[in-house]
Every structure is written in C-alpha cells, then in structure tokens.
Amino acid sequence: MGFNVNNIIRENIKGLQPYSSARDEYVSDGSQMVFLDANENPFENGVNRYPDPQQRTLKKVLADQKGLESENILLGNGSDEVLDLLFRAFCEPKVDNIITLPPTYGMYAVLSGINNIENKTVLLAEDFEPDTEAILNSADAHSKLLFICTPNNPTGNSFATEKVMRLLNGFNGLVVVDEAYIDFSPNESWASKLSEYPNLVVTQTLSKAYGMAGVRLGICIASKEVIGVLNKIKPPYNVNELTQQKALSRISDGVRISSEIQEILEQKKILVSVLLTIGFVQKVYPSDANFVLIRVDDANTRYDQLLKKGIVVRNRSTQPRCSNTLRLTVGTKEENIKLMRVLKELEQ
Ligand SMILES: *Cc1c(COP(=O)(O)O)cnc(C)c1O
C-alpha cells in the first residue's frame, strides 16, 4: 500500500557504495588543520581547495528559508543535473518508463532519450490542465517518474491543486513537480506538502527568479530517503566553490530578489495589456511565470520580423496544441518598451 522508495529504486543502485572523497572523510570543525589529504596545491588563491561535496552552508540557508531540513535537499549543476540523477537512480533502461505532459519543458524527453527510457506522453487538455484520469490510466508497473511542470513552460499556467493532489495520490512512482517558475507565482510551493506525500519530489532552480542562470544551481527537495538515494550517485563535487559562494551571497539579499520579481511582474502586466490591443495577437495565455505565451496570425513571420528589429523570442509552434505561438520572456522596463513599440510598428 504505502509508498516505499526501495520498491522503485534500480537494483544496481540499491547496493551501491558512493565514492568517498577526502572532503567527505574529514569534515572541518573550524579549528586550524593542515590539509594533506587531497593532493591539492597548498598555495591559497580562493579555489585551490576542493569544494564541500555536501554544500553544507548553502543547504542550511536554503533549508531554513524553506522550512525544511538540509537532509531534504540535494543540489545539482542546474536542475537539469537533478532531473538526470532521478532517471539514473530510478529508471532501468529499456524496461522502465516515464510520463510527461506536453506541451512542456523539453528536457524531460531529452533525458529519457539519453537514458534509454520510454517517454509516455499524455497531452494537456485544451485549457492546458493535466488530464488526470488519462495520465493514471497510461501508468503501468514500470512507470517510475511523472513530470509535472507548474507553472508550466511554455504555457505559463499553474495546474489546479486538486489535479496535482489526485496525481500524487494515484501514481505509484515519484511525482516530480518542476517549480522553476514558482517564485513568480502566487501559489505556495508543493515543498510545503512533503510530509503528506512520500512520492513527491520538487525541483527548483536559481536560474530564473534568482537571476543566476550562469552559476548553474538546481535544487531537489524530497523525503530524506529519496535524497539519500540521489546522494549515493551524484558526482562528488557537482557544485563548484564559485557557485556555492555566489549563490550564498545572492540568496542572502532577499530584498533585492523580491524587488526584481515585483518589477518583472509589473512589466508583465503592462506587456499583457498592450498585447491584448495588437491586431495580429489572437490570444494571450494566462501566465504565473516570467513569460507569456501568445498565439499570433503567423508565428514564423512574426518571429522573423521581431528578429530583424533585434528582438529574440521563442517560437513554440512545433509543440502540440501550440501552433502559431511565441513565448516572450519579460525583460526590463526598457526592453519591454522596445518590444511594445516594435509590436505596434508591425501592426501598421
Ligand atoms: C528554465 C527551466 C529549468 C531550469 O533549468 P536549470 O538547469 O536549473 O537552469 C527547469 N525546468 C523548467 C521547466 C525550466 O523552464
């Protein structure tokens, strides 16, 4: 009956002993020690030592902010690495499968291909909500991961709470809730429901609202048991020292992050109001993220026209249910003014 992580873990991972690095074996207690254990160059330059493989300081700050324990968190080289670790821990190549809900983030399908795992797709409904019964019906004994992206990329909407709950209750594998855009959303993170759903995995990232796409830091939040499994297979030093330092200083500046998010949301409101007046924009989809998906008369033409004016957007027209759509990221006030001016010019 109850969910047990041991029932879904790959056989070869179960008995695995993780690589024990020098920095794992001796953990500094703050006293002055002479480190002759890792063959490092002893001359200080800021990065001559290996980084903390468990990122203890960073995890503690994140855990405190989110009301969790450090043992509920695994950090990765972007959330893309975190997602890949989930495949490698739980999905047996050529045997297991995952379920994804297009139109959605492209990396789930890419990772399923790389890891040789079947990707069962169940289209979102017309309103871009998950079709819960179709999803649960498509699951079989080998369905290990179900990817739920909310707010969803590229559609921008958040999924209804009852639907996500239904999937958490009805799916026998791990439900991976990708919250890359949660900080722009009025909704609470699913991380607050961790104790209620042992099969819940939440992924977040510093790449979007936190403004740190360049440092590559992804966050995986799950039960201690699931995190324990991922810890066994992660590369020892997957989050480098510069990333840990930069992330710490940025995270401590919560006021600045909040004000940037507020500014982006304000600009999104202005952009949407103008988009609604543009003749060739047929639909502006509701968005809880820092982008908006729009349907236009001819996406290829409009894409090229914008490009000629120096504005790069994403053409999402090849995605199911997304014909003639463009995805526009919300930029600064100045960038937004330029975008809105160009859109009006193209209307002439
Ligand atoms: C941008 C994005 C990510 C971020 O990936 P990183 O590897 O952390 O930069 C993850 N999921 C979705 C849905 C995204 O749009």
The ligand as a Tripos MOL2 file, in Angstrom:
@<TRIPOS>MOLECULE
LIG
   15    15     1     0     0
SMALL
NO_CHARGES

@<TRIPOS>ATOM
      1 C1         14.4700   27.0230  -17.0750 C.3       1 LIG1
      2 C2         13.8650   25.7660  -16.5700 C.ar      1 LIG1
      3 C3         14.5860   24.9330  -15.7260 C.ar      1 LIG1
      4 C4         15.9550   25.3620  -15.2870 C.3       1 LIG1
      5 O1         16.9310   24.5010  -15.5030 O.3       1 LIG1
      6 P1         18.3760   24.8100  -14.9080 P.3       1 LIG1
      7 O2         19.1300   23.6270  -15.3660 O.co2     1 LIG1
      8 O3         18.2410   24.8620  -13.4080 O.co2     1 LIG1
      9 O4         18.8360   26.1110  -15.4660 O.co2     1 LIG1
     10 C5         13.9880   23.7900  -15.2340 C.ar      1 LIG1
     11 N1         12.7240   23.4820  -15.5620 N.ar      1 LIG1
     12 C6         11.9980   24.2790  -16.3590 C.ar      1 LIG1
     13 C7         10.5950   23.9460  -16.6530 C.3       1 LIG1
     14 C8         12.5550   25.4340  -16.8970 C.ar      1 LIG1
     15 O5         11.8350   26.2170  -17.7090 O.3       1 LIG1
@<TRIPOS>BOND
     1     1     2 1
     2     2     3 ar
     3     2    14 ar
     4     3     4 1
     5     3    10 ar
     6     4     5 1
     7     5     6 1
     8     6     7 2
     9     6     8 1
    10     6     9 1
    11    10    11 ar
    12    11    12 ar
    13    12    13 1
    14    12    14 ar
    15    14    15 1
@<TRIPOS>SUBSTRUCTURE
     1 LIG1         1 GROUP 0 **** ****
